[in-house]
């Protein structure tokens, strides 16, 4: 910031003859900054800085130097550091003489530089930092502005919780604050008082800055310096000055929020409230400035919560007398709280919710409520119900920031409603019932927002009055009866026909939330199904309603599948047009998006599978559902093979992918092969497989097509089990052609699923495709990439993890012979990659997997009857890996994933000891550990821990061992 010091009058009367500097720093001159430079170089550097001070383009050179960060402050000599301090003070002096103030961003950056220098030097070389600055600025308005900016920048460096500090910086900051409290805080507070007194009527900007400083510092200085008559009276005076009162409110809020003795806090809050009330601030309805009221609401919230915190502490300490006083103080603020809660401005209302919530928490703890407290609960309840209501301006078709804020505000109100239910569930239920019944009675002539909130309240009761498994219609008779009565009104009133999307959506959400109602009164199912299926739901004019209804319809049918039997064929007929696959060329705009259609296909599958029809009928219905998809798929695949235009290829591939996705989704109704067989549906899914698999050999749009078919295969492994196996070799072969990292990452989980599920059954297939898969993986991993290509590096890391996960699945499924049968050279190559994964790549997730593989291989092959040469491999590679990996600097023992990797490393060593016995201990004692320069007593200790029968003991020891070993 010493870019333009212009000390004294020199800066004010610069002539045109001022020498100019090169746009870059003079490298030769700067050699004088080296602590070891001789006196000639130092003199040259000092002269250069003097020239910089008066040069009009010095800022360019300084900016260049700052960008390069060539020199560290700590490396400068004492003289150079002194020069920087003097330069900063000179710059500060100059600001008070310049005809125009610096731009705001320059002042802020200057304040930041002062603050950084302060935290570096205050404890050692510049203990009079504040006195030096105050002696320069006095009460000059420009100087005061900079002084206050510097104070805010210092507070940010020392206290701001958003700034992440090292433990060393945190210790330094604590020491600085302690030193400031001892040496200069009273003087700073006095300077703030003088600034406020001097500028409160003449310079609102400086006064507001000063109030912000007081609010920031009050959290960590002695409160009595601020919470005294002269300061509080001045702040209360500012509450009556329009340009100051918002900042004064925030300052008072910070004072009230300061931690202190509960009785003292209570007295402070009460005295503040008395003054504010007598000054007329509690008359909310006469105040038109909503910005001020939002700040005032925050202040009242702080005062209320402070009183509640005091009450809680006093109760805990057994001080009943003072606790009673605190409760009385709280009660006297409730009327004001309610005025703010019910205010039409949501920001004002939102700011008081914390106090309201905590007040209800107190009432919940009381054994009995007074009549006034009951009245307060009811008033809060009515306020919440009113404030939940949408306003006329809410834009349902194009929800923006304001709408998002209202949605968040509604979530806060919901928490209040839940708390009200804990205080008085009967009152809440009765209030909601009253509002709901009176609104639904005349819904045709009632405004949409009132109808919506009435249904919304019924919906919210489900969480406010919780029960297990949604059993709202059993147990407590009065509650069940009230809810049943409201639900009956909802579904029979005809309100589902209300012409507003918010009411329609709330109707369907509530019907699904209380699906258990329809097991009690199933006679209402047909009319609700019709609402879902006609213009009120899936055929609504609004795409948003259609989309949400598709999901809710799926949930409704699944939850009531036992009651659906009489309606199945009717539903399937009515949704027929919604199941249409829309090819790109027909220009037909489907009512539902492909994502929404997934829910309709799933619903159709659930209806068929859970029906009481015989297997032949289920099979016929499932074939009717899937045959159109298969026919369209064949036609579209032919068209894709002939398509020339890339955009058309992409849209055809998307459509093909949707067809596969829809077929996949119908299978979610089946839990396993047994249910598929019972429904006689195996054949139709095998037909689907034969229809979809040719897409894998299509050279166009491979990513999209492969992804869809892979997902279908995952589902079929669950649904068809071994019947899918004949299709796997050919499918895998196609998917291994022209592979990218992403393709392999997605293929490997499929191979893992098959391996884990079928084990020995798929051994021939695994033997055959093992090396082709590995070659494809290695080929991608060995491809060169740019050093700074983060995306390529991440893809390789994920592929490496997938590769190791594949080896883990093979070894963990008892299929190690698949690896053993690949030939000695290939086996060694695989084992070396696992060792590399354990040691060389700083990826604890992959390292953990590698150690799991190694310990499994040692368990299987590490005995006397293991493969030839494996025992040598254990000692030459696996044992060293168990030490080299944790010794790497990148192996962070404070990281949870790394600790898991170390745990598997311990298991590997334990397994080696288990399989090789004393030979392993002897090797560690006499050869390996001495080669690492480990002290003999530590070697002895290590081997004793290894031989402990309890594996946990060794795991804990190993962590300590490496913590000691690392610098």
Secondary structure, DSSP 4 states (H G I P E B T S, - for coil): -TT----HHHHHT--TTPPP--SS--HHHHGGGSTT--HHHHHHHHHHHHHHHH-TTHHHHHHHHHHHT---GGGS-HHHHHHHHHHHHHHHHHHTTSSSPPPHHHHHHHHHHHHHHHHHHTTTT-TTHHHHHHHHHTT-HHHHHHHHHHHHHHHHHHT-TTS---HHHHHHHHHHHHHHHHHTHHHHHHHHHHHHHHHTTT-HHHHHHHHHHHHHHTTTS-GGGTSSHHHHHHHHHHTTSTTTHHHHHHHHHHHHHS---HHHHHHHHHHHHHHHHHTTTT-GGG---HHHHHHHHHHHHHHHHHHHHHHHHHHHHT-HHHHHHHHHHHHTTHHHHHHHHT-SSHHHHHHTHHHHHHHHHHHHHSSS--HHHHHHHHHHHHHHHHHTSPPTT--SSS--HHHHHHHHHHHHHHHHHHHHHHH-HHHHHHHHHHHHHHHHHTGGGS-HHHHHHHHHHHHHHHHHT--GGG-TTSSSHHHHHHHHHHHHHHHHS-GGG-S-HHHHHHHHHHHHHTTTHHHH-GGGHHHHHHHHHSTTTTT-S-HHHHHHHHHHHHHHHHHTGGG-GGGHHHHHHHTGGGG----GGG----SS-HHHHHHHHHHHHHHHHTSSS-HHHHHHHHHHHHHHHHHHHHHHHHHHHH--SHHHHHHHHHHHHHHHHHHHHHGGG--SHHHHHHTT-HHHHHHHHHHHHGGGG-SSSHHHHHHHHHHHHHHHHHHTGGGGHHHHHHHHHHHTTT--HHHHHHHHHHHHHHHHHHGGGGHHHHHHHHHHHHHHHHHHHTS---TT-HHHHHHHHHHHHHHHHHHHHHHHTT-HHHHHTT-HHHHHHHHHHHHHHHHTS--HHHHHHHHHHHHHHHHHH-STTSPTTHHHHIIIIIHHHHHHHHHSTT--TTSHHHHHHHHHHHHHHHHHHHHHTHHHHHHIIIIIHHHTT--HHHHHHHHHHHT-S-HHHHHHHHHHHHHHH--
